[in-house]
Amino acid sequence: MLTVKFREMKTARRGPLETASIGTMKGIVKTLTPLIFGIALVTLCSVDHVSAQDAAAPESSAKPQEIAQLPYQALVGIARNNADRPKDGEKMMLRISSSEEVAVEEIKLTIMQVEGELPIKIDENGDFEVPFSDALYDENPMVVSNQPKGTMNLKVMIDLKEVRPKVVDGKVKYRDLFSQLLELQTKMRGLDPNFGTPGYETLAIQVVTGGEPVVILRKLGSREIAADEAKTVWMVYDLLLFEENPDVKIPEKAEVSIKPVDARTAVEIRAN
């Protein structure tokens, strides 16, 4: 799981839709599962407008302007990683946690809709589904927590698919190998425009080869990438190689996947 913590979130008007504008990031990389990683996207803060309903935040002694809260449409935008209206039946999942070591069971989220408060069910891991209806989306009520502003973190889960490039006679084109990675990286840049650039977190191709090297068959000569102590070869995106699009020789039965790596690891991979 890639965790990218942002200092703050502000809201910005974009026509009829109020969406999230993200602040500066501090990156921390932590792998939890092989195919899923998440982004600690925002630290919830108070916003400029507070309705009368916001004052009735659940079980909190904090003043309304001190409560972690954000507009419903912004929450939906975070869960979907874009500002489009969700499709019918689309499932939107997030994970919430506290930077103040507050137990998950003590955290409450409530949608302050006109018809009455709508509590959001949070499981023991902090995971919750964002309820959706057209009426709720159009109303765009505040989503209010019972915790102080600046203490609530949200994480978005993005599926890191296993890479299955078309391998012919033990070879695959460089562009085919990196196409899925670039798609995911584009999604990530919707959350952080610096993602994947030098000095920031990025995605890498992991090839479990059993100790054999991966060979890039360039026109000017082959380049061999040795496996590490874990019998794995790591590759990060290279624009020059993408433009040249050479064949990449991958050992038979090698397992290829996409993994997040921090900036320092990316530099080490490029040096190999």
C-alpha positions in Angstrom: 0.0 0.0 0.0 1.4 3.4 -1.0 0.5 6.0 1.6 0.8 9.6 0.5 -0.2 12.0 3.3 -1.3 15.5 2.4 -1.2 18.4 4.8 -4.6 19.8 4.0 -7.6 19.8 1.8 -9.4 22.9 0.6 -12.6 23.1 -1.4 -12.8 24.9 -4.7 -15.8 25.7 -6.9 -15.9 24.2 -10.4 -19.2 25.1 -11.9 -22.0 23.2 -10.1 -19.7 20.7 -8.6 -17.6 21.3 -5.5 -14.4 19.3 -5.7 -11.2 18.8 -3.7 -8.1 20.8 -4.3 -5.1 18.9 -2.7 -2.2 20.5 -0.9 1.5 19.6 -0.6 2.3 15.9 0.1 4.6 14.0 2.4 5.3 10.5 1.1 5.6 7.3 3.1 5.7 4.0 1.3 4.3 0.8 2.9 3.4 -2.4 1.2 0.4 -4.2 2.6 -0.8 -6.6 -0.1 0.6 -7.5 -3.5 -2.2 -6.2 -5.6 -3.8 -3.3 -3.7 -2.4 0.0 -2.6 -4.0 3.1 -1.2 -3.5 6.8 -0.9 -4.0 8.6 2.4 -5.5 11.4 0.3 -6.6 14.1 2.6 -6.5 15.3 6.2 -10.1 16.5 6.6 -10.4 20.1 7.7 -13.2 22.6 8.2 -14.5 24.5 5.2 -15.6 28.0 4.6 -19.3 27.4 4.8 -21.0 25.7 7.8 -24.7 25.1 7.8 -27.0 24.9 10.8 -27.0 21.2 10.5 -23.3 21.1 10.8 -23.6 22.4 14.3 -25.3 19.2 15.3 -22.2 17.0 14.6 -22.5 13.6 16.3 -21.1 13.2 19.8 -18.5 15.9 19.7 -17.8 18.8 22.1 -15.8 20.7 19.4 -17.2 23.8 17.9 -18.6 23.4 14.3 -15.6 25.2 12.7 -13.2 22.8 14.5 -14.8 19.6 13.3 -13.4 17.5 10.4 -15.8 17.8 7.6 -16.1 18.2 3.8 -18.9 18.4 1.2 -20.5 15.2 0.0 -19.5 15.7 -3.6 -15.9 16.2 -2.5 -16.0 12.8 -0.7 -17.4 11.1 -3.8 -14.7 12.7 -5.9 -12.0 11.4 -3.6 -13.5 7.9 -3.7 -13.7 7.9 -7.5 -10.5 9.9 -8.2 -12.4 12.3 -10.5 -15.2 14.9 -10.4 -17.7 13.0 -12.6 -21.1 12.0 -11.3 -21.0 8.3 -10.3 -22.7 5.6 -12.4 -25.7 3.7 -11.0 -24.6 0.9 -8.8 -21.0 2.0 -8.6 -19.4 1.0 -5.4 -17.2 3.6 -3.7 -14.9 2.5 -0.9 -12.7 4.5 1.4 -10.7 3.9 4.6 -10.6 6.4 7.5 -8.1 6.6 10.3 -7.0 9.2 12.9 -3.6 10.8 13.2 -4.2 11.1 16.9 -4.3 7.3 17.6 -8.1 7.4 18.1 -9.5 3.9 17.8 -11.5 3.3 14.6 -14.6 2.3 16.6 -14.7 5.8 18.1 -14.7 7.5 14.7 -18.2 8.5 13.4 -19.1 10.0 10.0 -22.6 11.5 9.4 -24.1 12.9 6.2 -26.1 16.0 7.3 -28.8 15.8 4.6 -32.0 17.8 4.7 -34.2 14.8 5.4 -32.2 14.0 8.5 -28.8 12.7 9.6 -27.5 9.7 7.7 -24.7 7.8 9.6 -22.1 6.0 7.6 -21.2 2.5 8.8 -17.5 2.1 9.4 -16.1 -1.4 9.9 -13.3 -2.5 12.3 -10.6 -1.7 9.8 -11.9 1.8 9.1 -13.3 0.8 5.7 -16.7 2.3 4.6 -18.8 2.5 1.5 -19.9 5.9 0.4 -23.7 5.8 0.1 -25.0 7.3 -3.2 -28.2 8.6 -4.6 -28.9 11.3 -7.2 -30.9 13.3 -4.7 -28.0 13.2 -2.2 -25.5 14.1 -4.9 -27.5 17.1 -6.0 -28.1 18.3 -2.5 -24.4 18.0 -1.7 -24.7 18.1 2.2 -21.7 18.2 4.5 -20.2 15.0 5.7 -19.3 15.6 9.4 -17.1 13.6 11.7 -17.0 13.6 15.5 -13.3 14.3 15.5 -11.3 17.6 15.3 -10.2 19.0 12.0 -6.8 18.0 10.8 -6.9 14.5 12.5 -8.9 12.4 10.0 -7.1 10.7 7.1 -8.8 9.1 4.1 -7.3 6.4 1.9 -8.3 5.5 -1.6 -7.8 1.9 -2.7 -6.6 1.4 -6.3 -6.3 -2.1 -7.8 -2.7 -2.9 -8.9 -3.4 -5.5 -11.5 -1.0 -8.3 -12.4 0.7 -7.5 -15.6 0.0 -9.9 -18.4 1.9 -8.6 -21.5 1.8 -10.5 -24.7 5.0 -12.5 -24.7 6.1 -14.1 -28.0 9.2 -16.4 -28.1 10.2 -15.1 -24.6 10.0 -11.4 -25.7 7.6 -8.5 -25.2 7.7 -5.0 -26.5 8.7 -2.3 -23.9 5.5 -0.3 -24.5 3.4 -3.4 -24.0 5.2 -4.1 -20.7 4.6 -0.6 -19.4 1.2 0.2 -20.8 -0.8 -0.8 -17.7 1.7 1.0 -15.4 1.3 4.2 -17.3 -2.5 4.0 -17.1 -2.3 3.6 -13.3 0.2 6.4 -13.0 -2.1 8.7 -14.9 -4.8 7.9 -12.3 -2.4 8.6 -9.5 -1.5 12.0 -11.0 -5.1 12.9 -10.6 -4.4 12.8 -6.9 -0.9 14.2 -6.9 0.5 15.8 -10.1 4.1 15.0 -8.9 3.5 11.3 -8.7 6.0 9.4 -10.9 8.3 12.4 -11.4 11.9 12.4 -10.2 12.1 12.8 -6.4 8.6 11.4 -5.8 6.9 8.1 -5.3 6.3 6.1 -8.5 5.3 2.7 -9.8 7.7 -0.1 -10.9 7.5 -3.3 -12.8 8.4 -6.3 -10.6 9.6 -9.4 -12.4 10.1 -12.5 -10.3 12.5 -14.5 -12.4 14.0 -17.0 -10.0 17.3 -15.3 -10.2 17.6 -14.9 -14.0 18.2 -11.5 -15.6 15.8 -9.5 -17.8 17.4 -8.3 -21.0 16.5 -5.2 -23.0 17.4 -5.8 -26.6 18.3 -2.2 -27.8 19.4 -1.4 -31.2 22.8 -0.1 -29.9 23.3 -3.2 -27.8 21.6 -5.4 -25.2 21.2 -4.2 -21.6 21.0 -6.8 -18.9 19.2 -6.1 -15.6 20.3 -8.5 -12.9 18.0 -10.0 -10.3 18.3 -8.9 -6.7 18.8 -11.2 -3.6 15.1 -12.0 -3.7 15.5 -13.3 -7.3 13.5 -10.4 -8.6 14.2 -7.8 -11.3 12.8 -4.3 -10.9 12.2 -1.8 -13.8 10.9 1.8 -13.8 9.6 3.7 -16.7 12.1 5.2 -19.1 10.9 7.7 -21.8 13.8 7.0 -24.2 13.1 3.2 -24.0 9.4 3.8 -24.5 10.1 5.8 -27.6 12.5 3.3 -29.0 10.2 0.4 -28.0 12.8 -2.4 -28.0 12.1 -6.1 -27.3 12.4 -7.1 -23.6 13.5 -10.7 -23.0 11.7 -12.2 -20.0 12.5 -15.6 -18.5 9.9 -18.3 -19.0 7.3 -18.5 -16.2 8.4 -15.2 -14.7 5.7 -13.4 -12.6 5.2 -9.8 -13.7 3.3 -7.3 -11.5 3.2 -3.6 -10.7 4.4 -2.3 -7.3 4.7 1.1 -5.7 8.2 2.3 -4.8 9.5 5.4 -3.0 11.8 7.9 -4.7 15.0 6.5 -3.2 14.2 3.0 -4.4 13.3 4.3 -7.9 16.8 5.9 -8.1 18.4 2.6 -7.1 16.4 0.7 -9.7 17.5 3.2 -12.5 21.1 2.7 -11.5 21.0 -1.0 -12.1 
